[in-house]
């Protein structure tokens, strides 16, 4: 009895394995995954497909001698179309000339896996970085050559202890070592080293009321006790020497550091050659002072104003300090002093066009004007008292003040015609009775009559004596003309 061939053993799924481990991602599906459901959790061997990449610029062989149908009209290659051609556009393509036909490119179908597609360095050629290193080496050689020529021109050459000229590389290394020996180029790692057996300052006295250690500045600050051992050791930690030549030394050190950082031709080293550093620093200071003074004189000659630069005599006589006692109130003002007038940001008391008052100093009939001439026109010329009289006359005409004088003159004339004296004495006329109109006009009203109001007789007399301006027959009153 024949036996069936053995099938590959399928591993049964373990029900105790969590689903987030046994579940396979969609991009790892393969033929072997049916047999091993935990294949994605096992160590994957790297396949040679991961290192595959396109051969850039590779050709299939010798180029064709004749133009082939369907090839690129520009270069003659059969692997791309005319629109996809990357060669320089010719005046007449290979289709028409049949010359300089390019070989066909190698078209590769590289199948990359999931990891190969996401590999940033896939296809990178390490030989390409050789060009970068060669460029930098060439630049360094040019710098060394230029510095050697400058040193030869200045007559300064570094010599060895035997008196021989140092090689070019050793000379550069010696120069770098000299700069880093004393100066700002010294690393902080060597500057802050101390002996391991030394006791730290903050461990000398653990009293909380004594000197305190600041770890940021590595110094003792806020020294409370001055008589203990810790205070004596750190007495000069925060002490700034400002007397003597200490400040001048600091300026010289700063100048030397700055000259080294700028890379000047005459850069100085304070400890190696302090004399040359002091000489160059003083000469540079004198040149800057001379240049500043020359520029100052040039500006004064062009624009003038030298008299304003001289110190005033009142400055010496001014009282800077006194013992006058002053008290201030809650608003900040001095008690007992007169209240200062508030100043406006606009110009005040600006009299224009011969005016003696400002615009807005007078108000009449809902209009602003000048109080000196009663003019309501801004920026007008001042007329003084004549302007005031003209305004009063115009106001009388506007309000009808002239009609009062005319009516009083008419009343006096009418009273004379009826035999009544203006002084108040009446002449006997006829039967001694006076017309009611004349009597009402000429008689002076008493206070009681004024309070009682106007009677009917006085109103009737007023209507008879009033001249109606809109009456067409009013112009015929007092004339003997007859209408035709």
C-alpha positions as CSV (number, residue, x, y, z in Angstrom):
1,X,0.0,0.0,0.0
2,X,1.5,3.3,-1.1
3,X,1.7,6.2,1.3
4,X,0.9,9.7,0.3
5,X,3.7,12.2,0.2
6,X,4.2,14.1,3.4
7,X,2.9,17.6,3.3
8,X,4.8,20.4,5.0
9,X,3.9,20.5,8.6
10,X,1.6,23.3,9.5
11,X,2.1,24.7,12.9
12,X,-1.0,24.9,14.9
13,X,-1.9,28.4,16.2
14,X,-1.3,28.8,19.9
15,X,-4.4,30.3,21.5
16,X,-2.3,31.9,24.3
17,X,-0.4,34.2,21.9
18,X,-2.0,37.7,21.9
19,X,-3.6,38.9,18.7
20,X,-1.3,41.9,18.3
21,X,1.6,39.4,18.0
22,X,0.0,36.8,15.9
23,X,-1.7,39.2,13.5
24,X,0.4,39.7,10.4
25,X,0.6,43.0,8.6
26,X,-0.8,43.2,5.1
27,X,2.5,43.9,3.4
28,X,4.2,40.7,4.7
29,X,1.8,38.3,3.0
30,X,3.8,35.5,1.3
31,X,3.5,31.9,0.2
32,X,5.3,30.6,3.3
33,X,3.0,32.5,5.6
34,X,0.4,29.8,5.2
35,X,2.7,27.2,6.9
36,X,4.1,29.5,9.6
37,X,1.7,32.0,11.0
38,X,4.5,33.6,13.1
39,X,6.8,34.1,10.2
40,X,6.7,37.9,10.6
41,X,7.9,37.6,14.2
42,X,11.0,35.6,13.3
43,X,14.4,37.0,12.2
44,X,14.3,37.8,8.5
45,X,17.3,37.1,6.5
46,X,18.4,39.9,4.2
47,X,17.8,39.3,0.6
48,X,20.1,40.5,-2.2
49,X,17.2,42.5,-3.7
50,X,17.5,45.1,-0.9
51,X,20.9,46.3,-2.3
52,X,19.7,46.6,-5.9
53,X,19.6,50.0,-7.5
54,X,19.5,51.5,-11.0
55,X,22.7,51.7,-13.1
56,X,22.7,55.3,-13.9
57,X,24.0,56.2,-17.3
58,X,24.7,52.7,-18.5
59,X,24.3,51.9,-22.2
60,X,23.4,48.7,-23.9
61,X,26.4,48.7,-26.3
62,X,27.5,50.4,-29.5
63,X,25.2,52.9,-31.0
64,X,23.2,52.3,-34.2
65,X,24.5,53.7,-37.4
66,X,21.2,54.5,-39.0
67,X,18.0,56.1,-37.6
68,X,15.5,53.5,-36.5
69,X,11.8,54.0,-36.8
70,X,10.2,54.9,-33.4
71,X,13.4,56.2,-31.9
72,X,14.0,59.6,-30.4
73,X,14.1,62.3,-33.1
74,X,16.6,64.3,-31.2
75,X,19.4,61.8,-30.2
76,X,18.3,58.6,-32.0
77,X,18.0,56.3,-28.9
78,X,15.2,53.8,-29.0
79,X,14.5,53.6,-25.3
80,X,12.7,56.9,-24.9
81,X,10.5,59.3,-26.8
82,X,11.4,62.8,-28.1
83,X,9.6,64.6,-25.2
84,X,11.5,62.4,-22.7
85,X,14.9,63.1,-24.1
86,X,17.4,64.6,-21.6
87,X,20.0,65.5,-24.2
88,X,20.6,69.0,-25.5
89,X,18.1,70.0,-28.1
90,X,19.8,69.9,-31.5
91,X,19.1,72.3,-34.4
92,X,18.5,69.3,-36.6
93,X,17.8,66.0,-34.9
94,X,19.3,62.6,-35.6
95,X,16.2,61.7,-37.6
96,X,17.1,64.2,-40.3
97,X,20.9,64.2,-40.1
98,X,21.5,60.5,-39.2
99,X,24.7,61.5,-37.3
100,X,25.8,61.2,-33.7
101,X,23.1,58.6,-32.8
102,X,23.3,57.8,-29.1
103,X,23.2,54.2,-27.7
104,X,20.2,52.9,-26.0
105,X,19.9,53.1,-22.2
106,X,19.6,50.2,-20.0
107,X,16.0,50.0,-18.7
108,X,15.9,48.2,-15.4
109,X,12.9,47.0,-13.5
110,X,14.1,47.0,-9.9
111,X,11.6,45.5,-7.5
112,X,12.2,46.9,-4.1
113,X,10.8,45.5,-0.9
114,X,9.1,47.5,1.9
115,X,12.4,48.2,3.7
116,X,14.4,48.9,0.5
117,X,11.9,51.6,-0.6
118,X,12.3,53.4,2.8
119,X,16.1,53.1,2.9
120,X,17.5,56.6,2.7
121,X,21.0,55.4,1.8
122,X,19.9,52.9,-0.8
123,X,21.9,53.5,-4.0
124,X,24.4,55.8,-2.3
125,X,28.0,55.6,-3.7
126,X,30.6,56.2,-1.0
127,X,33.1,57.1,-3.7
128,X,31.2,60.3,-4.4
129,X,32.4,61.8,-1.1
130,X,36.0,61.6,-2.2
131,X,35.4,64.7,-4.3
132,X,34.3,66.7,-1.2
133,X,37.4,65.7,0.7
134,X,39.7,66.6,-2.2
135,X,38.1,70.0,-2.5
136,X,38.7,70.7,1.2
137,X,42.3,69.4,1.1
138,X,43.0,71.7,-1.9
139,X,41.6,74.7,0.0
140,X,43.7,74.0,3.1
141,X,46.9,73.7,0.9
142,X,46.1,77.1,-0.6
143,X,45.7,78.7,2.9
144,X,49.0,77.3,4.1
145,X,50.7,78.5,1.0
146,X,49.3,82.0,1.4
147,X,50.3,82.2,5.0
148,X,53.8,81.0,4.2
149,X,54.2,83.8,1.6
150,X,52.9,86.4,4.1
151,X,55.4,85.2,6.7
152,X,58.3,85.3,4.2
153,X,57.3,88.9,3.2
154,X,57.3,90.0,6.8
155,X,60.6,88.2,7.5
156,X,59.2,86.1,10.3
157,X,60.0,82.3,10.1
158,X,59.5,79.8,12.9
159,X,62.7,78.0,13.6
160,X,63.3,74.8,15.6
161,X,65.6,74.6,18.6
162,X,68.5,73.6,16.3
163,X,68.1,76.8,14.2
164,X,66.6,75.0,11.2
165,X,63.4,76.0,9.4
166,X,60.4,74.0,10.5
167,X,58.4,72.1,8.0
168,X,55.1,73.6,6.8
169,X,52.8,71.3,8.8
170,X,54.8,71.6,12.0
171,X,54.9,75.4,11.7
172,X,51.1,75.5,11.5
173,X,50.7,73.1,14.5
174,X,53.1,75.1,16.6
175,X,51.1,78.3,15.8
176,X,47.9,76.7,16.9
177,X,49.5,75.3,20.0
178,X,50.8,78.8,20.9
179,X,47.4,80.4,20.5
180,X,45.7,77.8,22.7
181,X,48.5,77.9,25.3
182,X,47.4,81.2,27.0
183,X,44.3,83.1,25.9
184,X,40.7,82.6,25.1
185,X,41.3,79.5,23.0
186,X,42.0,77.5,26.1
187,X,39.3,74.8,26.6
188,X,37.2,75.0,29.7
189,X,38.0,71.3,30.4
190,X,41.6,72.1,31.3
191,X,40.9,75.4,32.9
192,X,38.6,74.1,35.5
193,X,40.6,71.1,36.6
194,X,41.8,70.8,40.2
195,X,43.6,68.4,42.3
196,X,41.4,65.6,43.6
197,X,42.9,65.9,47.2
198,X,41.8,69.5,47.5
199,X,38.8,70.1,49.7
200,X,35.9,71.9,47.9
201,X,35.2,75.3,49.2
202,X,31.6,74.5,50.0
203,X,32.7,71.7,52.3
204,X,34.9,73.8,54.5
205,X,32.0,75.1,56.6
206,X,28.5,73.6,56.5
207,X,27.0,76.3,58.7
208,X,23.9,77.7,56.9
209,X,24.6,81.2,58.2
210,X,28.1,81.2,56.8
211,X,29.4,81.8,53.2
212,X,27.2,80.2,50.6
213,X,28.4,78.5,47.4
214,X,26.9,79.4,44.0
215,X,27.4,76.4,41.7
216,X,26.6,78.4,38.6
217,X,29.5,80.8,39.1
218,X,31.6,78.4,41.2
219,X,32.2,81.1,43.8
220,X,31.1,81.9,47.4
221,X,28.4,84.6,47.6
222,X,26.4,86.3,50.4
223,X,29.1,85.9,53.0
224,X,27.4,86.1,56.4
225,X,30.2,85.1,58.8
226,X,33.5,86.9,58.3
227,X,35.6,85.4,61.1
228,X,35.3,81.7,60.2
229,X,37.7,79.7,58.0
230,X,35.4,79.6,54.9
231,X,35.0,83.4,54.9
232,X,38.8,83.8,55.1
233,X,39.4,81.5,52.2
234,X,36.9,83.1,49.9
235,X,37.4,86.7,50.9
236,X,38.7,87.6,47.4
237,X,36.3,85.5,45.3
238,X,34.0,88.5,44.6
239,X,36.6,91.2,44.9
240,X,37.1,93.4,41.8
241,X,40.5,95.1,41.7
242,X,39.9,98.5,40.3
243,X,42.8,100.5,41.7
244,X,46.2,101.0,40.2
245,X,46.9,99.5,36.8
246,X,44.4,96.7,37.1
247,X,41.9,98.5,34.8
248,X,44.5,99.2,32.2
249,X,45.7,95.6,32.3
250,X,42.1,94.4,31.6
251,X,41.9,96.7,28.6
252,X,45.2,95.4,27.3
253,X,44.1,91.8,27.7
254,X,40.8,92.6,25.9
255,X,42.7,94.2,23.0
256,X,45.0,91.2,22.7
257,X,42.0,88.7,22.7
258,X,40.1,90.8,20.1
259,X,43.1,91.1,17.8
260,X,43.5,87.3,17.9
261,X,39.8,86.6,17.2
262,X,39.8,89.0,14.2
263,X,42.9,87.4,12.8
264,X,44.8,90.6,12.3
265,X,48.3,90.5,10.7
266,X,49.7,92.2,13.8
267,X,47.8,90.2,16.4
268,X,49.4,90.4,19.8
269,X,49.9,88.1,22.7
270,X,49.8,89.8,26.1
271,X,52.1,87.3,27.9
272,X,54.4,86.5,25.0
273,X,55.1,90.1,23.9
274,X,53.4,92.7,26.1
275,X,55.6,95.5,24.7
276,X,54.3,95.2,21.1
277,X,50.7,94.8,22.3
278,X,50.9,98.0,24.3
279,X,52.6,99.8,21.4
280,X,49.9,98.8,18.9
281,X,47.1,99.5,21.3
282,X,48.3,103.0,22.0
283,X,48.9,103.7,18.4
284,X,45.4,102.5,17.4
285,X,43.9,104.7,20.2
286,X,45.8,107.8,19.0
287,X,44.7,107.2,15.4
288,X,41.1,106.9,16.5
289,X,41.2,110.0,18.6
290,X,42.9,112.0,15.7
291,X,40.2,110.7,13.3
292,X,37.4,111.7,15.7
293,X,38.8,115.2,16.3
294,X,39.3,115.8,12.5
295,X,35.7,114.8,11.9
296,X,34.5,117.1,14.7
297,X,36.4,120.1,13.2
298,X,35.1,119.4,9.8
299,X,31.5,119.4,11.1
300,X,32.0,122.6,13.0
301,X,33.5,124.3,10.0
302,X,30.6,123.3,7.8
303,X,27.7,123.8,10.2
304,X,29.1,126.1,12.9
305,X,27.8,126.2,16.5
306,X,31.0,126.0,18.4
307,X,29.8,128.6,20.9
308,X,27.2,126.1,22.1
309,X,29.9,123.5,23.0
310,X,31.6,125.9,25.5
311,X,30.6,125.4,29.2
312,X,28.2,128.1,30.4
313,X,29.1,130.4,33.3
314,X,25.8,129.8,35.0
315,X,26.6,126.1,35.4
316,X,29.2,126.9,38.0
317,X,26.9,129.2,40.0
318,X,23.9,126.9,39.9
319,X,22.8,125.5,43.2
320,X,22.7,121.7,43.0
321,X,21.8,120.9,46.6
322,X,20.0,122.8,49.2
323,X,18.3,122.2,52.6
324,X,14.9,123.6,51.8
325,X,12.2,121.4,53.5
326,X,9.3,120.5,51.2
327,X,6.2,118.5,51.9
328,X,4.1,116.9,49.3
329,X,0.4,116.0,49.5
330,X,-1.3,112.8,48.3
331,X,-1.5,114.0,44.7
332,X,2.3,114.7,44.5
333,X,2.0,118.5,44.5
334,X,3.9,120.7,46.9
335,X,1.8,121.8,49.9
336,X,1.1,125.6,49.9
337,X,2.4,126.2,46.4
338,X,0.2,127.8,43.8
339,X,-1.5,125.4,41.5
340,X,0.3,125.2,38.2
341,X,-1.8,125.9,35.1
342,X,-2.2,122.9,32.9
343,X,-0.3,123.4,29.6
344,X,-1.8,122.4,26.4
345,X,0.0,120.7,23.5
346,X,-1.3,123.4,21.2
347,X,0.3,126.8,20.9
348,X,-1.3,129.4,23.2
349,X,-1.6,133.2,23.2
350,X,-0.7,133.4,19.5
351,X,-2.1,136.8,18.3
352,X,-2.5,137.1,14.6
353,X,-3.5,140.0,12.3
354,X,-3.2,142.7,14.9
355,X,-5.6,141.1,17.3
356,X,-5.2,141.5,21.1
357,X,-7.2,138.4,22.0
358,X,-7.3,134.8,20.7
359,X,-10.0,133.2,18.6
360,X,-12.8,131.9,20.8
361,X,-12.5,134.6,23.5
362,X,-15.9,136.0,22.7
363,X,-19.4,134.4,22.1
364,X,-22.5,136.0,20.6
365,X,-25.5,134.5,19.0
366,X,-24.1,131.0,18.9
367,X,-20.9,132.1,17.2
368,X,-17.3,132.3,18.4
369,X,-15.2,135.4,17.7
370,X,-12.6,137.8,18.9
371,X,-13.2,139.8,22.1
372,X,-11.1,142.8,20.9
373,X,-13.2,143.7,17.8
374,X,-16.3,141.4,18.1
375,X,-15.4,139.8,14.7
376,X,-16.9,136.4,14.1
377,X,-14.7,135.6,11.0
378,X,-11.6,133.6,11.9
379,X,-8.2,135.0,10.8
380,X,-9.8,138.3,9.9
381,X,-7.9,141.6,10.5
382,X,-8.6,143.4,13.8
383,X,-10.6,146.6,13.6
384,X,-10.7,147.5,17.3
385,X,-13.4,149.7,18.8
386,X,-14.7,150.6,15.4
387,X,-15.5,146.9,14.8
388,X,-17.4,146.8,18.1
389,X,-19.6,149.8,17.1
390,X,-20.2,148.3,13.7
391,X,-21.3,145.1,15.3
392,X,-23.7,146.9,17.6
393,X,-25.3,148.8,14.7
394,X,-25.6,145.7,12.7
395,X,-27.2,144.0,15.7
396,X,-29.7,146.8,16.0
397,X,-30.7,146.5,12.4
398,X,-31.0,142.8,12.7
399,X,-33.2,142.9,15.9
400,X,-35.2,146.0,14.9
401,X,-33.8,148.4,17.4
402,X,-33.9,151.3,15.0
403,X,-37.7,151.0,14.7
404,X,-38.1,152.0,18.4
405,X,-36.6,155.5,17.7
406,X,-38.8,155.9,14.5
407,X,-42.0,155.0,16.4
408,X,-41.2,157.4,19.3
409,X,-40.6,160.3,16.8
410,X,-44.0,159.5,15.1
411,X,-45.7,159.6,18.5
412,X,-44.2,163.0,19.3
413,X,-45.3,164.4,15.9
414,X,-48.8,163.0,16.3
415,X,-49.2,164.5,19.8
416,X,-48.1,167.9,18.5
417,X,-50.8,167.7,15.8
418,X,-53.4,167.0,18.4
419,X,-52.3,169.9,20.7
420,X,-50.4,167.7,23.3
421,X,-47.1,169.0,24.5
422,X,-44.3,166.5,24.7
423,X,-43.7,167.6,28.3
424,X,-47.1,166.2,29.3
425,X,-49.3,169.4,29.5
426,X,-52.4,169.4,27.4
427,X,-53.9,172.3,25.6
428,X,-57.7,172.6,25.6
429,X,-58.9,171.5,22.2
430,X,-62.6,171.7,21.3
431,X,-64.7,170.3,24.1
432,X,-61.6,169.3,26.2
433,X,-61.7,165.7,25.1
434,X,-58.6,164.1,23.6
435,X,-58.7,161.3,21.0
436,X,-58.3,157.9,22.7
437,X,-55.4,157.0,20.4
438,X,-53.3,160.0,21.3
439,X,-54.2,159.8,25.0
440,X,-53.2,156.1,25.1
441,X,-49.9,156.8,23.4
442,X,-48.9,159.9,25.3
443,X,-50.0,158.8,28.7
444,X,-47.4,157.0,30.8
445,X,-48.7,153.7,32.1
446,X,-48.6,152.9,35.8
447,X,-47.1,149.8,37.4
448,X,-50.6,148.3,38.0
449,X,-51.6,148.8,34.4
450,X,-48.5,147.1,33.3
451,X,-49.2,144.1,35.6
452,X,-52.9,144.0,34.5
453,X,-51.9,143.7,30.9
454,X,-53.2,145.4,27.7
455,X,-56.8,146.6,27.8
456,X,-59.2,146.4,24.8
457,X,-59.1,150.1,24.3
458,X,-55.3,150.1,24.1
459,X,-55.3,147.2,21.7
460,X,-57.9,148.9,19.5
461,X,-55.8,152.1,19.5
462,X,-52.7,150.1,18.6
463,X,-54.4,148.4,15.7
464,X,-55.6,151.8,14.3
465,X,-52.2,153.4,14.6
466,X,-50.2,150.4,13.2
467,X,-49.1,150.6,9.6
468,X,-49.8,147.4,7.8
469,X,-46.9,146.7,5.5
470,X,-48.9,144.2,3.5
471,X,-51.9,146.6,3.1
472,X,-52.0,148.0,-0.5
473,X,-53.7,151.2,0.8
474,X,-51.1,151.9,3.5
475,X,-49.1,154.1,1.2
476,X,-52.1,156.5,0.7
477,X,-52.5,157.3,4.4
478,X,-51.9,161.0,5.1
479,X,-52.2,162.0,1.4
480,X,-55.0,163.9,-0.4
481,X,-54.6,162.0,-3.7
482,X,-57.6,160.5,-5.3
483,X,-57.7,157.1,-6.9
484,X,-58.7,157.1,-10.5
